[in-house]
Amino acid sequence: MVTSAEYQTKEQKKKFYRSGRWESLRIHALERDNYECQQCKREGKVRVDSKKVQGERKSIELNVHHKYEIEHYPKLALVLDNLETLCLSGHNKMHPEKGFGKKGKQAKWGDEKW
């Protein structure tokens, strides 16, 4: 694992994910994966991207995930083979350390019940 200062800060990552090079590669990965979640496919399910409805904002159903994260592997940031299409649920499961995974439901008022 190589650590680089290239994609360490939130601002650096934002700049990367807003770049034309990333957007072009992202579209290529979605097309390659037929706009289907690859994790769901491995589980025998099908989850595809949402449909655009005229006059409404399109909901984001799919993410393009870096298998090897850019902050630790910056040389793989723009490598197609390092990318896979995942649904939001699948992507969140891949990043439980960032608080995206399923959390146990906590009682609002502690363990006291009324």
N, C-alpha and C positions, 0 to 999 in steps of 0.2 A: 504494500500500500504506500503510495506516494502522497504526502501532504503538500498542498500548494496554497499559496495565498490568493490564488486566482479566483476562487468561488467560495470564499469563507464568510463574507458578510452578506446580510440580507440585500443590500443595494447591489452588490456584484451579481448575486443570483437573479435579482429582478432584471438587471440589464441583460444578462444572458438569455433569460426566458422571454424577453421582449425582442430579441434580435431576429432579423430576417433569416439568418442561417439556421437558428433553432426552429423557427416556424416552418421553414421549408422541410427540414428533416422530420419534424413532428408529423406533418401531413403525409410524408413518405411512409413513416412507420404505421400510421393509421390505415393507409391504403394497403400496405403489405399485409397487415393483420385483418383486413376486410372489415374494419370498424367494429371488431368484436373483442371482448375482453378475453385475453389469453388464459388467465387464471380460471375463469368460469369454464372455458373450453376444456381445460385440463380436468375439471371436476364433472364434465359431461353436461354442462349447462350452456345456455346461450344468452349473452347480454350484449346488446348492440347500442349504438349511439341513439340519442333522442332525435326526433323529427322536428324540423323548423316549421313553426306555425306562423303564417303571415300576421304581422302586427304584434307578435309576442316575442319576448326574449327566449332564445333557445337555452334550455337547461344543459348544463355540462354533465354528461354521463360517463365519459371516458377520459382517462389521462394517459399520457405517454410517460412511462416510468423508466428511469435509469436503473438498470440492474446493479451497476456499480456507481455509487453516488458521486456526483461531480466534485464535491469538496474533497473527496479522498482520491479520486481517479480523474483528474481534469483532462487527461489525454483521451479519455473515453467519452467525453461530454458530447461530441458530435459524431459518434460511431454508431451507425444504424444497428449493428448486432448487439449493442449494449442497451437497446430500447425495446420495450414491449408495451402493448396497449392493455390497460387495465381499467375496469370499472372503478367508480369511487370507493366502493366497499373493498374490492380487492387491493386497491392502492393503499387504502388506510390500514389494511391488515399487514402490508409490507413495512409500514412505518409506525409500529406501536411505541417506539422510543420517543416519537415526536408528539405523542398524545393523540394520534389519529385513530388508533385501533379501538375496538370495543372496550368500554369501561364498565365495570360493575356498577350497578345502580346504587347510589348512596342515599340513605334517608336524609330528607331535607332538614330534620330537626334532631339529628343524631339517632340514638337507638331508643329514645323515649317515645312511646306510643300513647296516643290519647284516645 
